[in-house]
Structure formats: structure tokens, C-alpha cells
């Protein structure tokens, strides 16, 4: 659903099927925003966030986490690790697009 929402708004994007692939993809070219799930194969979302925040060139990259983990502990740990925003699934297309637009605007990147 996230991919469909981004396509509908004509955002360019790269899809990664695992945490390791996300890290590799982030190394290839610059991005304006990362949309990330906590539950990913091989390397989890928290580890990807920690990787991003540990890299000088990626440190200020906005990170929107979308996840089924709705408990307060997961939310607190994710935000403490460096996520910019935390959204629990299920969500509406309008909600995710509003978050994407706000994060891009806050970072000074193009909103589409």
C-alpha cells in the first residue's frame, strides 16, 4: 500500500525487501526520505535506523516508520533510535501521504 500511495503522488522511490537491502540501497544514491517497517528479514528496522543515524551523510534523513507494532515500548524505542515519525498499520492513504509531505517539507525536500 505504501508503494501505491507514493506512485499515486508521483514520488520516485526504491523498494528494499530486507534491512540489508535497505542499507545497500541507501549507499547507492541520495534519498529525501526513508519509509521503513520494523519487521524486516535479516536486519530489523531499528538496526537500519541506527545505521542511518550513524552515517554523517544520512544523519538528517527523515525516517517514517510504518509497523504493526502498536505498543508504547516499540514506539518509544523507535523514536529514541532516531525515527522522525511512527505510524501504526493499518493506516489510510491520506494519513501516510500527509506524513510524507510533512517530513519532506520539514527537511526542505520536494514533496512531489
Jmol script that loads the backbone (N, CA, C; Angstrom):
load data "model"
ATOM      1  N   UNK A   1       0.809  -1.191   0.000  1.00  0.00           N
ATOM      2  CA  UNK A   1       0.000   0.000   0.000  1.00  0.00           C
ATOM      3  C   UNK A   1       0.862   1.269   0.000  1.00  0.00           C
ATOM      4  N   UNK A   2       1.984   1.228   0.688  1.00  0.00           N
ATOM      5  CA  UNK A   2       2.873   2.394   0.722  1.00  0.00           C
ATOM      6  C   UNK A   2       3.366   2.712  -0.684  1.00  0.00           C
ATOM      7  N   UNK A   3       3.785   1.688  -1.416  1.00  0.00           N
ATOM      8  CA  UNK A   3       4.294   1.886  -2.777  1.00  0.00           C
ATOM      9  C   UNK A   3       3.210   2.499  -3.657  1.00  0.00           C
ATOM     10  N   UNK A   4       1.989   1.984  -3.564  1.00  0.00           N
ATOM     11  CA  UNK A   4       0.882   2.515  -4.367  1.00  0.00           C
ATOM     12  C   UNK A   4       0.617   3.980  -4.038  1.00  0.00           C
ATOM     13  N   UNK A   5       0.673   4.327  -2.776  1.00  0.00           N
ATOM     14  CA  UNK A   5       0.461   5.724  -2.357  1.00  0.00           C
ATOM     15  C   UNK A   5       1.539   6.630  -2.932  1.00  0.00           C
ATOM     16  N   UNK A   6       2.785   6.191  -2.873  1.00  0.00           N
ATOM     17  CA  UNK A   6       3.890   7.004  -3.383  1.00  0.00           C
ATOM     18  C   UNK A   6       3.809   7.156  -4.896  1.00  0.00           C
ATOM     19  N   UNK A   7       3.447   6.071  -5.574  1.00  0.00           N
ATOM     20  CA  UNK A   7       3.287   6.141  -7.033  1.00  0.00           C
ATOM     21  C   UNK A   7       2.177   7.113  -7.412  1.00  0.00           C
ATOM     22  N   UNK A   8       1.067   7.051  -6.694  1.00  0.00           N
ATOM     23  CA  UNK A   8      -0.073   7.924  -6.995  1.00  0.00           C
ATOM     24  C   UNK A   8       0.306   9.399  -6.882  1.00  0.00           C
ATOM     25  N   UNK A   9       1.214   9.713  -6.002  1.00  0.00           N
ATOM     26  CA  UNK A   9       1.675  11.093  -5.814  1.00  0.00           C
ATOM     27  C   UNK A   9       2.902  11.411  -6.671  1.00  0.00           C
ATOM     28  N   UNK A  10       3.303  10.465  -7.498  1.00  0.00           N
ATOM     29  CA  UNK A  10       4.438  10.604  -8.405  1.00  0.00           C
ATOM     30  C   UNK A  10       5.757  10.844  -7.689  1.00  0.00           C
ATOM     31  N   UNK A  11       5.911  10.206  -6.531  1.00  0.00           N
ATOM     32  CA  UNK A  11       7.197  10.240  -5.832  1.00  0.00           C
ATOM     33  C   UNK A  11       8.087   9.162  -6.437  1.00  0.00           C
ATOM     34  N   UNK A  12       9.340   9.474  -6.646  1.00  0.00           N
ATOM     35  CA  UNK A  12      10.295   8.454  -7.030  1.00  0.00           C
ATOM     36  C   UNK A  12      10.670   7.667  -5.783  1.00  0.00           C
ATOM     37  N   UNK A  13      10.974   6.401  -5.939  1.00  0.00           N
ATOM     38  CA  UNK A  13      11.321   5.599  -4.772  1.00  0.00           C
ATOM     39  C   UNK A  13      12.113   4.373  -5.187  1.00  0.00           C
ATOM     40  N   UNK A  14      12.747   3.766  -4.216  1.00  0.00           N
ATOM     41  CA  UNK A  14      13.409   2.475  -4.388  1.00  0.00           C
ATOM     42  C   UNK A  14      12.852   1.565  -3.307  1.00  0.00           C
ATOM     43  N   UNK A  15      12.535   0.344  -3.657  1.00  0.00           N
ATOM     44  CA  UNK A  15      11.969  -0.613  -2.712  1.00  0.00           C
ATOM     45  C   UNK A  15      13.057  -1.576  -2.266  1.00  0.00           C
ATOM     46  N   UNK A  16      13.118  -1.842  -0.984  1.00  0.00           N
ATOM     47  CA  UNK A  16      14.059  -2.826  -0.437  1.00  0.00           C
ATOM     48  C   UNK A  16      13.247  -3.882   0.311  1.00  0.00           C
ATOM     49  N   UNK A  17      13.518  -5.145   0.045  1.00  0.00           N
ATOM     50  CA  UNK A  17      12.753  -6.237   0.640  1.00  0.00           C
ATOM     51  C   UNK A  17      13.300  -6.688   1.990  1.00  0.00           C
ATOM     52  N   UNK A  18      14.450  -6.167   2.383  1.00  0.00           N
ATOM     53  CA  UNK A  18      15.050  -6.573   3.659  1.00  0.00           C
ATOM     54  C   UNK A  18      15.841  -5.400   4.237  1.00  0.00           C
ATOM     55  N   UNK A  19      16.204  -5.533   5.488  1.00  0.00           N
ATOM     56  CA  UNK A  19      17.009  -4.496   6.123  1.00  0.00           C
ATOM     57  C   UNK A  19      18.369  -4.333   5.466  1.00  0.00           C
ATOM     58  N   UNK A  20      18.997  -5.453   5.135  1.00  0.00           N
ATOM     59  CA  UNK A  20      20.302  -5.401   4.475  1.00  0.00           C
ATOM     60  C   UNK A  20      20.197  -4.722   3.114  1.00  0.00           C
ATOM     61  N   UNK A  21      19.156  -5.054   2.362  1.00  0.00           N
ATOM     62  CA  UNK A  21      18.950  -4.418   1.059  1.00  0.00           C
ATOM     63  C   UNK A  21      18.688  -2.915   1.224  1.00  0.00           C
ATOM     64  N   UNK A  22      17.990  -2.529   2.275  1.00  0.00           N
ATOM     65  CA  UNK A  22      17.750  -1.106   2.540  1.00  0.00           C
ATOM     66  C   UNK A  22      19.071  -0.374   2.759  1.00  0.00           C
ATOM     67  N   UNK A  23      19.937  -0.953   3.568  1.00  0.00           N
ATOM     68  CA  UNK A  23      21.242  -0.339   3.830  1.00  0.00           C
ATOM     69  C   UNK A  23      22.065  -0.246   2.548  1.00  0.00           C
ATOM     70  N   UNK A  24      22.063  -1.309   1.753  1.00  0.00           N
ATOM     71  CA  UNK A  24      22.802  -1.291   0.487  1.00  0.00           C
ATOM     72  C   UNK A  24      22.243  -0.232  -0.458  1.00  0.00           C
ATOM     73  N   UNK A  25      20.919  -0.131  -0.534  1.00  0.00           N
ATOM     74  CA  UNK A  25      20.275   0.843  -1.413  1.00  0.00           C
ATOM     75  C   UNK A  25      20.601   2.268  -0.990  1.00  0.00           C
ATOM     76  N   UNK A  26      20.616   2.516   0.311  1.00  0.00           N
ATOM     77  CA  UNK A  26      20.944   3.853   0.819  1.00  0.00           C
ATOM     78  C   UNK A  26      22.380   4.249   0.493  1.00  0.00           C
ATOM     79  N   UNK A  27      23.232   3.261   0.264  1.00  0.00           N
ATOM     80  CA  UNK A  27      24.629   3.531  -0.069  1.00  0.00           C
ATOM     81  C   UNK A  27      24.816   3.902  -1.535  1.00  0.00           C
ATOM     82  N   UNK A  28      23.810   3.612  -2.376  1.00  0.00           N
ATOM     83  CA  UNK A  28      23.951   3.806  -3.817  1.00  0.00           C
ATOM     84  C   UNK A  28      23.680   5.223  -4.293  1.00  0.00           C
ATOM     85  N   UNK A  29      22.708   5.885  -3.675  1.00  0.00           N
ATOM     86  CA  UNK A  29      22.349   7.224  -4.134  1.00  0.00           C
ATOM     87  C   UNK A  29      21.640   7.978  -3.018  1.00  0.00           C
ATOM     88  N   UNK A  30      21.506   9.285  -3.153  1.00  0.00           N
ATOM     89  CA  UNK A  30      20.824  10.054  -2.103  1.00  0.00           C
ATOM     90  C   UNK A  30      19.307   9.876  -2.162  1.00  0.00           C
ATOM     91  N   UNK A  31      18.687   9.968  -1.022  1.00  0.00           N
ATOM     92  CA  UNK A  31      17.232   9.908  -0.895  1.00  0.00           C
ATOM     93  C   UNK A  31      16.769  11.083  -0.044  1.00  0.00           C
ATOM     94  N   UNK A  32      15.507  11.469  -0.221  1.00  0.00           N
ATOM     95  CA  UNK A  32      14.924  12.560   0.557  1.00  0.00           C
ATOM     96  C   UNK A  32      14.210  12.068   1.804  1.00  0.00           C
ATOM     97  N   UNK A  33      13.859  10.775   1.842  1.00  0.00           N
ATOM     98  CA  UNK A  33      13.040  10.225   2.914  1.00  0.00           C
ATOM     99  C   UNK A  33      13.171   8.712   2.910  1.00  0.00           C
ATOM    100  N   UNK A  34      13.100   8.111   4.089  1.00  0.00           N
ATOM    101  CA  UNK A  34      13.048   6.654   4.208  1.00  0.00           C
ATOM    102  C   UNK A  34      11.724   6.291   4.864  1.00  0.00           C
ATOM    103  N   UNK A  35      10.991   5.366   4.240  1.00  0.00           N
ATOM    104  CA  UNK A  35       9.799   4.773   4.843  1.00  0.00           C
ATOM    105  C   UNK A  35      10.191   3.347   5.177  1.00  0.00           C
ATOM    106  N   UNK A  36      10.051   2.982   6.432  1.00  0.00           N
ATOM    107  CA  UNK A  36      10.665   1.763   6.941  1.00  0.00           C
ATOM    108  C   UNK A  36       9.703   0.996   7.837  1.00  0.00           C
ATOM    109  N   UNK A  37       9.709  -0.326   7.718  1.00  0.00           N
ATOM    110  CA  UNK A  37       8.971  -1.189   8.640  1.00  0.00           C
ATOM    111  C   UNK A  37       9.958  -1.707   9.681  1.00  0.00           C
ATOM    112  N   UNK A  38       9.495  -1.941  10.879  1.00  0.00           N
ATOM    113  CA  UNK A  38      10.373  -2.523  11.904  1.00  0.00           C
ATOM    114  C   UNK A  38      10.615  -4.001  11.657  1.00  0.00           C
ATOM    115  N   UNK A  39       9.632  -4.684  11.071  1.00  0.00           N
ATOM    116  CA  UNK A  39       9.705  -6.130  10.852  1.00  0.00           C
ATOM    117  C   UNK A  39      10.213  -6.413   9.446  1.00  0.00           C
ATOM    118  N   UNK A  40      11.519  -6.664   9.340  1.00  0.00           N
ATOM    119  CA  UNK A  40      12.123  -6.973   8.051  1.00  0.00           C
ATOM    120  C   UNK A  40      13.050  -8.168   8.202  1.00  0.00           C
ATOM    121  N   UNK A  41      13.229  -8.915   7.104  1.00  0.00           N
ATOM    122  CA  UNK A  41      14.171 -10.036   7.163  1.00  0.00           C
ATOM    123  C   UNK A  41      15.599  -9.557   7.399  1.00  0.00           C
ATOM    124  N   UNK A  42      16.403 -10.387   7.931  1.00  0.00           N
ATOM    125  CA  UNK A  42      17.839 -10.267   8.216  1.00  0.00           C
ATOM    126  C   UNK A  42      18.199  -9.153   9.192  1.00  0.00           C
ATOM    127  N   UNK A  43      18.016  -7.907   8.856  1.00  0.00           N
ATOM    128  CA  UNK A  43      18.329  -6.795   9.754  1.00  0.00           C
ATOM    129  C   UNK A  43      17.024  -6.048  10.020  1.00  0.00           C
ATOM    130  N   UNK A  44      16.657  -5.892  11.273  1.00  0.00           N
ATOM    131  CA  UNK A  44      15.403  -5.239  11.622  1.00  0.00           C
ATOM    132  C   UNK A  44      15.439  -3.736  11.420  1.00  0.00           C
ATOM    133  N   UNK A  45      14.268  -3.138  11.470  1.00  0.00           N
ATOM    134  CA  UNK A  45      14.131  -1.707  11.262  1.00  0.00           C
ATOM    135  C   UNK A  45      14.914  -0.856  12.245  1.00  0.00           C
ATOM    136  N   UNK A  46      14.959  -1.265  13.512  1.00  0.00           N
ATOM    137  CA  UNK A  46      15.729  -0.486  14.494  1.00  0.00           C
ATOM    138  C   UNK A  46      17.204  -0.433  14.123  1.00  0.00           C
ATOM    139  N   UNK A  47      17.736  -1.546  13.655  1.00  0.00           N
ATOM    140  CA  UNK A  47      19.142  -1.581  13.242  1.00  0.00           C
ATOM    141  C   UNK A  47      19.382  -0.706  12.012  1.00  0.00           C
ATOM    142  N   UNK A  48      18.407  -0.678  11.099  1.00  0.00           N
ATOM    143  CA  UNK A  48      18.542   0.190   9.926  1.00  0.00           C
ATOM    144  C   UNK A  48      18.538   1.657  10.360  1.00  0.00           C
ATOM    145  N   UNK A  49      17.654   2.011  11.295  1.00  0.00           N
ATOM    146  CA  UNK A  49      17.621   3.383  11.810  1.00  0.00           C
ATOM    147  C   UNK A  49      18.962   3.739  12.446  1.00  0.00           C
ATOM    148  N   UNK A  50      19.498   2.839  13.255  1.00  0.00           N
ATOM    149  CA  UNK A  50      20.788   3.091  13.903  1.00  0.00           C
ATOM    150  C   UNK A  50      21.902   3.264  12.873  1.00  0.00           C
ATOM    151  N   UNK A  51      21.862   2.463  11.800  1.00  0.00           N
ATOM    152  CA  UNK A  51      22.841   2.618  10.718  1.00  0.00           C
ATOM    153  C   UNK A  51      22.722   4.009  10.093  1.00  0.00           C
ATOM    154  N   UNK A  52      21.501   4.403   9.748  1.00  0.00           N
ATOM    155  CA  UNK A  52      21.275   5.703   9.112  1.00  0.00           C
ATOM    156  C   UNK A  52      21.780   6.830  10.004  1.00  0.00           C
ATOM    157  N   UNK A  53      21.430   6.801  11.261  1.00  0.00           N
ATOM    158  CA  UNK A  53      21.810   7.878  12.180  1.00  0.00           C
ATOM    159  C   UNK A  53      23.310   7.882  12.474  1.00  0.00           C
ATOM    160  N   UNK A  54      23.984   6.771  12.194  1.00  0.00           N
ATOM    161  CA  UNK A  54      25.425   6.687  12.406  1.00  0.00           C
ATOM    162  C   UNK A  54      26.257   7.149  11.225  1.00  0.00           C
ATOM    163  N   UNK A  55      25.611   7.465  10.109  1.00  0.00           N
ATOM    164  CA  UNK A  55      26.310   7.902   8.901  1.00  0.00           C
ATOM    165  C   UNK A  55      26.188   9.412   8.752  1.00  0.00           C
ATOM    166  N   UNK A  56      27.304  10.098   8.625  1.00  0.00           N
ATOM    167  CA  UNK A  56      27.281  11.560   8.513  1.00  0.00           C
ATOM    168  C   UNK A  56      26.361  12.048   7.396  1.00  0.00           C
ATOM    169  N   UNK A  57      26.457  11.450   6.227  1.00  0.00           N
ATOM    170  CA  UNK A  57      25.678  11.945   5.088  1.00  0.00           C
ATOM    171  C   UNK A  57      24.197  11.596   5.175  1.00  0.00           C
ATOM    172  N   UNK A  58      23.828  10.658   6.039  1.00  0.00           N
ATOM    173  CA  UNK A  58      22.426  10.244   6.171  1.00  0.00           C
ATOM    174  C   UNK A  58      21.779  10.723   7.466  1.00  0.00           C
ATOM    175  N   UNK A  59      22.565  11.252   8.353  1.00  0.00           N
ATOM    176  CA  UNK A  59      22.118  11.567   9.713  1.00  0.00           C
ATOM    177  C   UNK A  59      20.827  12.379   9.770  1.00  0.00           C
ATOM    178  N   UNK A  60      20.639  13.330   8.861  1.00  0.00           N
ATOM    179  CA  UNK A  60      19.452  14.193   8.907  1.00  0.00           C
ATOM    180  C   UNK A  60      18.307  13.691   8.023  1.00  0.00           C
ATOM    181  N   UNK A  61      18.468  12.533   7.426  1.00  0.00           N
ATOM    182  CA  UNK A  61      17.440  11.957   6.558  1.00  0.00           C
ATOM    183  C   UNK A  61      16.181  11.635   7.364  1.00  0.00           C
ATOM    184  N   UNK A  62      15.017  12.155   6.967  1.00  0.00           N
ATOM    185  CA  UNK A  62      13.789  11.832   7.697  1.00  0.00           C
ATOM    186  C   UNK A  62      13.440  10.350   7.549  1.00  0.00           C
ATOM    187  N   UNK A  63      12.980   9.752   8.633  1.00  0.00           N
ATOM    188  CA  UNK A  63      12.603   8.335   8.644  1.00  0.00           C
ATOM    189  C   UNK A  63      11.180   8.213   9.158  1.00  0.00           C
ATOM    190  N   UNK A  64      10.297   7.699   8.304  1.00  0.00           N
ATOM    191  CA  UNK A  64       8.920   7.401   8.675  1.00  0.00           C
ATOM    192  C   UNK A  64       8.815   5.896   8.879  1.00  0.00           C
ATOM    193  N   UNK A  65       8.479   5.478  10.076  1.00  0.00           N
ATOM    194  CA  UNK A  65       8.322   4.055  10.375  1.00  0.00           C
ATOM    195  C   UNK A  65       6.844   3.704  10.314  1.00  0.00           C
ATOM    196  N   UNK A  66       6.520   2.674   9.526  1.00  0.00           N
ATOM    197  CA  UNK A  66       5.165   2.128   9.467  1.00  0.00           C
ATOM    198  C   UNK A  66       5.252   0.676   9.918  1.00  0.00           C
ATOM    199  N   UNK A  67       4.460   0.315  10.913  1.00  0.00           N
ATOM    200  CA  UNK A  67       4.609  -1.006  11.510  1.00  0.00           C
ATOM    201  C   UNK A  67       3.310  -1.500  12.130  1.00  0.00           C
ATOM    202  N   UNK A  68       3.244  -2.803  12.337  1.00  0.00           N
ATOM    203  CA  UNK A  68       2.110  -3.388  13.061  1.00  0.00           C
ATOM    204  C   UNK A  68       2.320  -3.320  14.561  1.00  0.00           C
ATOM    205  N   UNK A  69       3.524  -2.991  14.990  1.00  0.00           N
ATOM    206  CA  UNK A  69       3.824  -2.907  16.427  1.00  0.00           C
ATOM    207  C   UNK A  69       3.250  -1.611  16.998  1.00  0.00           C
ATOM    208  N   UNK A  70       2.117  -1.723  17.647  1.00  0.00           N
ATOM    209  CA  UNK A  70       1.447  -0.540  18.156  1.00  0.00           C
ATOM    210  C   UNK A  70       1.661  -0.265  19.628  1.00  0.00           C
ATOM    211  N   UNK A  71       2.475  -1.076  20.301  1.00  0.00           N
ATOM    212  CA  UNK A  71       2.671  -0.883  21.736  1.00  0.00           C
ATOM    213  C   UNK A  71       3.577   0.315  22.006  1.00  0.00           C
ATOM    214  N   UNK A  72       3.402   0.899  23.173  1.00  0.00           N
ATOM    215  CA  UNK A  72       4.153   2.106  23.533  1.00  0.00           C
ATOM    216  C   UNK A  72       5.655   1.868  23.636  1.00  0.00           C
ATOM    217  N   UNK A  73       6.065   0.674  24.062  1.00  0.00           N
ATOM    218  CA  UNK A  73       7.500   0.382  24.155  1.00  0.00           C
ATOM    219  C   UNK A  73       8.153   0.420  22.773  1.00  0.00           C
ATOM    220  N   UNK A  74       7.503  -0.197  21.779  1.00  0.00           N
ATOM    221  CA  UNK A  74       8.044  -0.171  20.413  1.00  0.00           C
ATOM    222  C   UNK A  74       8.110   1.250  19.885  1.00  0.00           C
ATOM    223  N   UNK A  75       7.059   2.010  20.133  1.00  0.00           N
ATOM    224  CA  UNK A  75       7.023   3.403  19.695  1.00  0.00           C
ATOM    225  C   UNK A  75       8.167   4.196  20.331  1.00  0.00           C
ATOM    226  N   UNK A  76       8.320   4.071  21.640  1.00  0.00           N
ATOM    227  CA  UNK A  76       9.362   4.812  22.356  1.00  0.00           C
ATOM    228  C   UNK A  76      10.756   4.405  21.883  1.00  0.00           C
ATOM    229  N   UNK A  77      10.999   3.098  21.724  1.00  0.00           N
ATOM    230  CA  UNK A  77      12.320   2.622  21.277  1.00  0.00           C
ATOM    231  C   UNK A  77      12.630   3.111  19.864  1.00  0.00           C
ATOM    232  N   UNK A  78      11.616   3.104  19.007  1.00  0.00           N
ATOM    233  CA  UNK A  78      11.810   3.515  17.618  1.00  0.00           C
ATOM    234  C   UNK A  78      12.128   5.003  17.521  1.00  0.00           C
ATOM    235  N   UNK A  79      11.379   5.813  18.240  1.00  0.00           N
ATOM    236  CA  UNK A  79      11.640   7.256  18.227  1.00  0.00           C
ATOM    237  C   UNK A  79      12.977   7.578  18.888  1.00  0.00           C
ATOM    238  N   UNK A  80      13.318   6.860  19.951  1.00  0.00           N
ATOM    239  CA  UNK A  80      14.608   7.073  20.620  1.00  0.00           C
ATOM    240  C   UNK A  80      15.775   6.682  19.716  1.00  0.00           C
ATOM    241  N   UNK A  81      15.571   5.682  18.851  1.00  0.00           N
ATOM    242  CA  UNK A  81      16.624   5.260  17.927  1.00  0.00           C
ATOM    243  C   UNK A  81      16.865   6.293  16.831  1.00  0.00           C
ATOM    244  N   UNK A  82      15.873   7.171  16.600  1.00  0.00           N
ATOM    245  CA  UNK A  82      16.071   8.219  15.608  1.00  0.00           C
ATOM    246  C   UNK A  82      15.008   8.337  14.540  1.00  0.00           C
ATOM    247  N   UNK A  83      13.914   7.580  14.653  1.00  0.00           N
ATOM    248  CA  UNK A  83      12.834   7.734  13.678  1.00  0.00           C
ATOM    249  C   UNK A  83      12.226   9.124  13.808  1.00  0.00           C
ATOM    250  N   UNK A  84      11.844   9.692  12.685  1.00  0.00           N
ATOM    251  CA  UNK A  84      11.220  11.015  12.679  1.00  0.00           C
ATOM    252  C   UNK A  84       9.745  10.932  13.022  1.00  0.00           C
ATOM    253  N   UNK A  85       9.106   9.855  12.583  1.00  0.00           N
ATOM    254  CA  UNK A  85       7.681   9.666  12.834  1.00  0.00           C
ATOM    255  C   UNK A  85       7.377   8.176  12.895  1.00  0.00           C
ATOM    256  N   UNK A  86       6.352   7.826  13.653  1.00  0.00           N
ATOM    257  CA  UNK A  86       5.951   6.436  13.887  1.00  0.00           C
ATOM    258  C   UNK A  86       4.476   6.312  13.546  1.00  0.00           C
ATOM    259  N   UNK A  87       4.140   5.403  12.621  1.00  0.00           N
ATOM    260  CA  UNK A  87       2.756   5.206  12.197  1.00  0.00           C
ATOM    261  C   UNK A  87       2.412   3.723  12.303  1.00  0.00           C
ATOM    262  N   UNK A  88       1.286   3.437  12.941  1.00  0.00           N
ATOM    263  CA  UNK A  88       0.868   2.055  13.132  1.00  0.00           C
ATOM    264  C   UNK A  88      -0.059   1.616  12.002  1.00  0.00           C
ATOM    265  N   UNK A  89       0.180   0.411  11.472  1.00  0.00           N
ATOM    266  CA  UNK A  89      -0.708  -0.191  10.480  1.00  0.00           C
ATOM    267  C   UNK A  89      -1.937  -0.724  11.206  1.00  0.00           C
ATOM    268  N   UNK A  90      -3.085  -0.699  10.595  1.00  0.00           N
ATOM    269  CA  UNK A  90      -3.384  -0.149   9.268  1.00  0.00           C
ATOM    270  C   UNK A  90      -3.488   1.371   9.320  1.00  0.00           C
ATOM    271  N   UNK A  91      -3.257   1.972   8.170  1.00  0.00           N
ATOM    272  CA  UNK A  91      -3.358   3.420   8.042  1.00  0.00           C
ATOM    273  C   UNK A  91      -4.045   3.712   6.719  1.00  0.00           C
ATOM    274  N   UNK A  92      -4.532   4.910   6.568  1.00  0.00           N
ATOM    275  CA  UNK A  92      -5.181   5.297   5.318  1.00  0.00           C
ATOM    276  C   UNK A  92      -4.148   5.906   4.373  1.00  0.00           C
ATOM    277  N   UNK A  93      -4.415   5.854   3.073  1.00  0.00           N
ATOM    278  CA  UNK A  93      -3.512   6.522   2.135  1.00  0.00           C
ATOM    279  C   UNK A  93      -3.338   8.005   2.463  1.00  0.00           C
ATOM    280  N   UNK A  94      -4.422   8.664   2.854  1.00  0.00           N
ATOM    281  CA  UNK A  94      -4.317  10.085   3.201  1.00  0.00           C
ATOM    282  C   UNK A  94      -3.366  10.312   4.367  1.00  0.00           C
ATOM    283  N   UNK A  95      -3.401   9.427   5.355  1.00  0.00           N
ATOM    284  CA  UNK A  95      -2.540   9.585   6.536  1.00  0.00           C
ATOM    285  C   UNK A  95      -1.066   9.445   6.167  1.00  0.00           C
ATOM    286  N   UNK A  96      -0.729   8.431   5.376  1.00  0.00           N
ATOM    287  CA  UNK A  96       0.692   8.252   5.040  1.00  0.00           C
ATOM    288  C   UNK A  96       1.176   9.370   4.121  1.00  0.00           C
ATOM    289  N   UNK A  97       0.330   9.791   3.183  1.00  0.00           N
ATOM    290  CA  UNK A  97       0.743  10.876   2.292  1.00  0.00           C
ATOM    291  C   UNK A  97       0.911  12.185   3.053  1.00  0.00           C
ATOM    292  N   UNK A  98       0.073  12.436   4.031  1.00  0.00           N
ATOM    293  CA  UNK A  98       0.228  13.641   4.855  1.00  0.00           C
ATOM    294  C   UNK A  98       1.546  13.596   5.620  1.00  0.00           C
ATOM    295  N   UNK A  99       1.892  12.430   6.149  1.00  0.00           N
ATOM    296  CA  UNK A  99       3.164  12.289   6.870  1.00  0.00           C
ATOM    297  C   UNK A  99       4.351  12.478   5.939  1.00  0.00           C
ATOM    298  N   UNK A 100       4.284  11.872   4.762  1.00  0.00           N
ATOM    299  CA  UNK A 100       5.365  12.013   3.780  1.00  0.00           C
ATOM    300  C   UNK A 100       5.540  13.481   3.402  1.00  0.00           C
ATOM    301  N   UNK A 101       4.440  14.151   3.086  1.00  0.00           N
ATOM    302  CA  UNK A 101       4.520  15.572   2.712  1.00  0.00           C
ATOM    303  C   UNK A 101       5.126  16.415   3.834  1.00  0.00           C
ATOM    304  N   UNK A 102       4.669  16.187   5.058  1.00  0.00           N
ATOM    305  CA  UNK A 102       5.161  16.975   6.195  1.00  0.00           C
ATOM    306  C   UNK A 102       6.651  16.744   6.426  1.00  0.00           C
ATOM    307  N   UNK A 103       7.085  15.483   6.362  1.00  0.00           N
ATOM    308  CA  UNK A 103       8.501  15.187   6.577  1.00  0.00           C
ATOM    309  C   UNK A 103       9.366  15.780   5.469  1.00  0.00           C
ATOM    310  N   UNK A 104       8.898  15.694   4.224  1.00  0.00           N
ATOM    311  CA  UNK A 104       9.651  16.285   3.114  1.00  0.00           C
ATOM    312  C   UNK A 104       9.714  17.802   3.244  1.00  0.00           C
ATOM    313  N   UNK A 105       8.609  18.405   3.623  1.00  0.00           N
ATOM    314  CA  UNK A 105       8.592  19.863   3.805  1.00  0.00           C
ATOM    315  C   UNK A 105       9.522  20.278   4.938  1.00  0.00           C
ATOM    316  N   UNK A 106       9.465  19.551   6.048  1.00  0.00           N
ATOM    317  CA  UNK A 106      10.331  19.867   7.186  1.00  0.00           C
ATOM    318  C   UNK A 106      11.810  19.747   6.830  1.00  0.00           C
ATOM    319  N   UNK A 107      12.122  18.804   5.936  1.00  0.00           N
ATOM    320  CA  UNK A 107      13.523  18.587   5.570  1.00  0.00           C
ATOM    321  C   UNK A 107      13.976  19.494   4.429  1.00  0.00           C
ATOM    322  N   UNK A 108      13.030  20.190   3.806  1.00  0.00           N
ATOM    323  CA  UNK A 108      13.371  21.069   2.693  1.00  0.00           C
ATOM    324  C   UNK A 108      13.416  20.361   1.356  1.00  0.00           C
ATOM    325  N   UNK A 109      12.998  19.083   1.321  1.00  0.00           N
ATOM    326  CA  UNK A 109      12.987  18.318   0.071  1.00  0.00           C
ATOM    327  C   UNK A 109      11.672  18.572  -0.662  1.00  0.00           C
ATOM    328  N   UNK A 110      11.626  18.186  -1.918  1.00  0.00           N
ATOM    329  CA  UNK A 110      10.421  18.350  -2.724  1.00  0.00           C
ATOM    330  C   UNK A 110       9.349  17.375  -2.282  1.00  0.00           C
ATOM    331  N   UNK A 111       8.123  17.818  -2.207  1.00  0.00           N
ATOM    332  CA  UNK A 111       7.006  16.962  -1.804  1.00  0.00           C
ATOM    333  C   UNK A 111       6.280  16.373  -2.990  1.00  0.00           C
ATOM    334  N   UNK A 112       6.916  16.294  -4.137  1.00  0.00           N
ATOM    335  CA  UNK A 112       6.301  15.611  -5.258  1.00  0.00           C
ATOM    336  C   UNK A 112       6.050  16.452  -6.430  1.00  0.00           C
TER     337      UNK A 112
END
end "model"
wireframe off; spacefill off
backbone 0.3
color backbone group
